[in-house]
Amino acid sequence: MPYFDAASSAPLHPVARQALQAALADGWADPARLYREGRAARLLLDSAREAAADAVGCRPDELVFTPSGTHAVHAGVAGALAGRRRVGSRLAVSAVEHSSVLHAAAAHEAATGGAVTEVPVDRFGRVSSDGYDEALRPDTALACLQSANHEVGTEQPVAPVAEICRSRGVPLLVDAAQSLGWRPVEGAWSLLTASAHKWGGPAGVGLLAVRKGVRFAPQGPADERESGRAPGFQNLPAVVAAAASLRAVRAEAAAESVRLRALVDRIRARVPELVPDVEVVGDPERRLPHLVTFSCLYVDGEALLHELDRADFSVSSGSSCTSSTLTPSHVLRAMGVLSEGNVRVSLPLGTPEAEVDRFLEVLPGVVSGVRERFGVPVAAAGREQAASGSVPAGAVSAEPVSSGPVPSGPDRGEGGGEGERRGKLVVDALGRRCPIPVIELAKVFGDVPVGGTVTVLADDEAARLDIPAWCEMRGQEYVGERPADHGVAYVVRRVS
């Protein structure tokens, strides 16, 4: 079964498996003890630290092993903020950081009242160095920026942002979880975190590197191990396997990067050709070599993932309909791109070309089947409905919505005549989750004349992304939104 979700967790690398088994036999003792078994364990730990530090590009005494990548982020953020509390308590983060960073920021804000400045991204999910320059204030204690995005693969301009932070005297913490297996992080970063299971190491091992000279005050009860930054007895066999696998994947990275990038390029190019109404998201050039994300109009993300799973493909999604939170991915929301029917494909090392080819063969039929199940209109649907006089599902009305005026003025066709009323439709999609609001919009859009409007009433947060995205993909005008009874009214104008 093809596994295409390496960005969540990569398969255990063979070198990691071998190192883990060997360390289970030889690395079970306490490395802090002076007897023979302890000295042997210490040698394994020191060797692992040196290998990991070499891959990161720091000194061995600057790097500690943590129980997870999330723990490394939380410890790094808390320790750096505490170390610079005399400077201030402001934290700057990008809008597309991993949830571990955003949760750490929220905890800091709640506990200390420290402000959090969010740096926006463009439609590719990339920050600008100018955005960080504007975000840094005299009371900024720490800035955070991922090296590459975990959902769409966009690589961030770490080096120029790090230089700006250095010139302003603000340390920069880089979450390198997604990129460290491919290459070191460039630039004068101050702190760095990573997670072993992202590159093929075992789960339960993270890295935290803190450069010499960075003010850092570990939080929580004191502990003698790992410089006090990661309390508790080290899982030495897992640490050894993590370091060994990082060295191994780095040795393979140059060749595999070229090969997997070619496969991802094929997916990026072929999916829009094979499947109508698809938006490929993320930076087309400055991106991770193994990851591609696309969103499909009129498709429920959970249904799509289930059907791909039935076809033996394991993929991930950022659609709100695959989550119990009922909100779309914060990454897609920050980018302002289509969220419904979202698929993330992240290829592990060694992925055969034939598996990608079969995915491209299977995908069109899977998407078509899901759309058919949801009653997505074909091109002639609007003409057929108009001829039959039927009212499509979704409680369509020719009356303007009564909970407030739509944007008014001569260019909005206000006036109240019978002809104007025929140019307005209201679709009630309240209580219906993605992708239903957009499907109902598509069903009736052909019934309004050019210049007419459709107002969609929806209470699904995803509609705030998906309706403007539908307009951009269809070349129609998104007029705007306003509050409505029990939800939001989204107004779309037909321009062609």
Secondary structure, 3 states (H helix, E strand, C coil): CCECECCCCCCCCHHHHHHHHHHHHHCCCCCCCCCHHHHHHHHHHHHHHHHHHHHHCCCHHHEEEECCHHHHHHHHHHHHHHHCCCCCCEEEEECCCCHHHHHHHHHHHHHHCCCEEEECCCCCCCCCHHHHHHHCCCCEEEEEEECECCCCCEECCHHHHHHHHHHHCCCEEEECCCCCCCCCCCCCCCEEEEEHHHCCCCCCCEEEEECCCCCCCCCCCCCCHHHHCCCCCCCHHHHHHHHHHHHHHHHHHHHHHHHHHHHHHHHHHHHHHHCCCEEEECCCCCECCCEEEEEECCCCHHHHHHHHHHCCCECECCCHHHCCCCCCCHHHHHHCCCCCCEEEEECCCCCCHHHHHHHHHHHHHHHHHHHHHCCCCCCCHHHHHHHHCCCCCCCEECCCCCCCCCCCCHHHCCCCCHHHHHCEEEEECCCCCCCHHHHHHHHHHCCCCCCCEEEEEECCCCHHHHHHHHHHHHCCEEEEEEEECCEEEEEEECCC
